[in-house]
Amino acid sequence: MRLIAFSIIVLLSSALAVYCSPADENGLPSHPSEIVYGPLNWTVPLGGPYRETLSNGLRAYIATDSQLPLIQVVAYFRWGALKDPSGREGACSLLGKLMKNGGTKAYPPDSIDAVVDRYALRINVSSGEDMVEFSASFLSDYADTAFTVIKQILFDPIFDKKELEREKKIVIEDLSHRFDNPGPTLDAAYQKAMYAATPASRLPTEQSIRRIDRNLLVDLHRRAISTGNCIFSVAGKFDRPAMIERLEKLFPPAGPVGDTAFPKILAGPSEKCLVIHKPITQAYVRFGVPLFKRPDSDYYAASIANFILGGGGFTSRLGMRVRSNAGLTYSIHANAESNYTYPGTWYIDFFTKSETFGQATALSLEVIRELRANGITDAELEHAKETLVGGLPSTFRSPFDIVATYGWNEYYGRSPLHFQKYAGDLQAITKDDVTRVVGKYMNPAAFTFTVVGDTAALRAHGTVEGFEFEKLSPRKVIAPESIPLLP
Amino acid sequence: MDVAARLLLSFLFLGLSANAAEINLPVSYSTLDNGLRLIMVPDTNVAVVSCRVYYFVGSMYESSGYTGLSHMFEHMMFKGTRHLGTTDYEKEIPYMDAIDSLDRLAYNREQAVGHPDSVSQLYRRQITETLDKQRKYIKKDEIWELYQNNGGTGLNAWTADNMTAYIVTLPRNKVELFDWIESDRMKDPVLREFTSERDVVMEERRMRIDNRPDGRYWERLNALFDIASPYRIPTIGWPSDIRGYTRAKLEQHIHKFYTPDNAVIILVGNIDTVKAKKDVARYFGSIPRAPQPKEEPITREPAPIGETRYTVYDQAAPHLDMLFHTPGFPNPDLYRLDVIEGILSGRSGRLYRRLVDIEGLCTSVDVSNDLRLFDGCFQISADLKTGTDPARVEKIIREELARIDAVPPTDAEMRRVSNEIRMSFVSDLKSLEGLSDRLAFFERLGNWKDMLTYPDSIAEVKPGEIPAVAKKYLDPAFMTIGLLLPPPGAMPPPPGGFTPSTEQLH
């Protein structure tokens, strides 16, 4: 067998030897760095030309695009799960589901699905922490029907009681399996560990879902879904003046918008280490520190530092050392969260087989300590900037990309010129800026650890040079089902 | 010699009118002398180009002892070539050879004693030490860095059962970088850092399959559904095969499959098609074909002789799958099966209405008619509510299948399916990358043009044709049924009544 294998290697070597590098044929560059590129001739598109404030007060971004017989819509409403009433966690999520599935005045529950399916309308209402997002796409020749349905869903939902009870049962069913897999388990546990006893760590439970009734949804809908509380983006095959006229009829005149502010939240780690016992063969690990709420003058420096540390994929230090060199994980990332509603965190996460839990963690910490001690190189800084700036043309591809991106931009209160200034802001960051933010935030002594894995295996393999799992204190070990009961 | 002058065996520039003339998709198709196909779709509204090279190889070309090799090579393609990722390739060779020998010693030791032990660990440490010496000559992840520095986004790769893709989206003026890197990867890949990347793949397998109840369940159900067809092979490979990978095995695999005559390049975006075609010829034109034409798998799934039933008890949401054997592409019955998929699918579809709305037994239902080469698969899946008797769900699905056998669909159902197919078709064209994958999918099945005519083929299906097709392929007597259920006697967690089992250790 070895002889056969050896023969194959020799054969391949011979075959490969006749191939040429690109430089050997047709005067091609001998290395990609020698390719001479033409100019891109592209500038970041402005959002202003698409922006309208309609006669009904609706803030809208409108772009025509006749390439496909398609219309795409996204609307952002300032509301979200952070505003769920205490004890009724999950309300905003149910609001989104029931706006469509709970029927409307013109389309009762048993007919809304039929009309949506008959015309192949893609309609979704989803709720995040700090945003309710309505999205739709449909064939342009069904625009009249689609906008009739959209109007019904946005402004005339009836929140049918029977449908509400049915959706609640489905949600409760999903809740009982939300920790079957380790990834979502880690996500929930990390929020609990970093934002204890705040709206950012609350999770829906069976009781909180049961307490949600129709009256609550009607009230939430009244407060959240209104013309004045919306930023609307639409692109596709239509006539622009006709679309403006359509939207002015679809949305009622904007009235006063009530209290849409989100609660004030600060990151406040509750434990040094939170362990979720799960009998699996890997350890899912995330450790982090509190960061800031944007806008913050440290953001771009942190963004570059994060790219170099672990946000930049294979070329990042963590990707190179922990994944590529050591083969300890399939995925390792650093994430300096870009939060506009409450302070984010800066964390590192990865998964590795239980036997290398301590080794991978120690190596990650070593990489961070080296970054703190020695800073970054000129080449790393340049690479980070080029990568972060170079991706801009991919952000603005289609007219829909442009209007959706600027709608989102306005929702979070950023300058209309944010993307025009972005490259300059990043280019202004120096090595000293990066060193300063790493020193300010990325302190290994301050990390809060969250780990999902088999407790016995974690203990058996958690202490190596550079990391002592047993000494993380205070430490709490719980079952996945207990995560929602943490403060 | 001007390679461009000798490239074109065939060149088409087609302004094909797709789907009732509502979309004009300017697809150009050409083939180099060496068999490399090039598909381009210019779109001047964007500033970028989706650049993808697809090799028509995947797990269906693998066999026992070699499963997952295409996926392993997907990882290794980022390790570089003779010219990229190295400062002196020749000096790396002895280190790689030494690592191969040490790796075989470690492997043989583990096989002999049945598990890693101190001896195999010693070999592994020696591998690490040798690799550290080799790394003096390695330029880490140069391919990744080159793409990133030039505005590349979405840099990645993926592996499926019948093809593997290497993908990046570049600013429109940087497409030549793709030609340089991908032609070099096609010609001269180097399997450096092989053993550590094999460990990475094993971690990926643990994440995707071994530590996910649904992953474990599905991998085995798939292997039960196809008892002979190579679609039964898991794309990521069986664990013992992954551990048994060697550079020699992988090089043999590369030699057979990663050649221009088994690849298609698809460029979608703001592209100068004349220049792009010329550049592809310059960079790829001299790469030779495979020594032997690729052999397609010859093993076909034999007709089932009865029902296969498979039950797994695990910590997961209760779930049911019913799988039926269907023909491979092309076959006109596949369009009729697509119509059946449409009738059963969606919130207003027959199955959702019965199982979720009326009976309240399930939380969701999904139906898919998978188009595959040689052997197809029609799948019905349902997520069950806790406590639901799976036999009741199975009974209702059987009733609905019997109804399709007996009565043609209504005109309203046919209109709904037609709209859905049309919307799916248009939606696929929204993104450069989505269009690229769709073209590759149909080119893999035989001809990219089928993508454009697919909606019309569905529209030609007559309601009266449906019952016979349902009767022929969707016969429960020959289905594979899988059940993923909570362990017997397991109770759902009490409603909020937990007391956290805290452990204050220090």
Interface residues (C-beta under 8 A of the other chain):
Chain A: R2 A5 F6 I8 I9 L12 A15 L16 V18 Y19 C20 S21 P22 E25 N26 L28 P29 S30 H31 P32 S33 I35 Y37 G38 P39 L40 N41 W42 D65 Q67 L68 P69 L70 Q72 N101 D110 D113 A114 V116 D117 R118 Y119 A120 R122 S137 F138 L139 Y142 R166 K169 I170 E173 D174 S176 H177 D180 N181 P182 T205 E206 Q207 I280 T281 Q282 G312 G313 F314 T315 G319 M320 R323 S324 N325 A326 G327 L328 T329 Y330 S331 F351 T352 K353 H383 E386 T387 G390 G391 L392 P393 S394 F396 R397 S398 P399 E470 K471 L472 S473 P474 R475 K476 V477 I478 A479 E481 S482 P484 L485 L486
Chain B: D2 V3 E22 I23 D43 N45 V46 A47 V48 F78 R82 H83 L84 R104 R135 K140 D141 W144 E145 L146 Q148 N149 N150 G151 G152 T153 G154 L155 T169 P171 R172 N173 K174 E176 L177 W180 I181 S183 D184 K187 D188 E193 T195 S196 E197 R198 D199 V200 V201 M202 E203 E204 R206 M207 D210 N211 R212 P213 D214 T246 R247 A248 K249 E251 Q252 H255 R282 Y283 S286 I287 P288 P291 Q315 A316 A317 G346 R347 S348 G349 D357 G360 T363 K385 T386 A412 R415 R416 N419 E420 R422 M423 S424 V426 S427 L429 K430 S431 L432 P492 P493 P495 G496 F498 T499 P500 S501 T502 E503 Q504 L505 H506
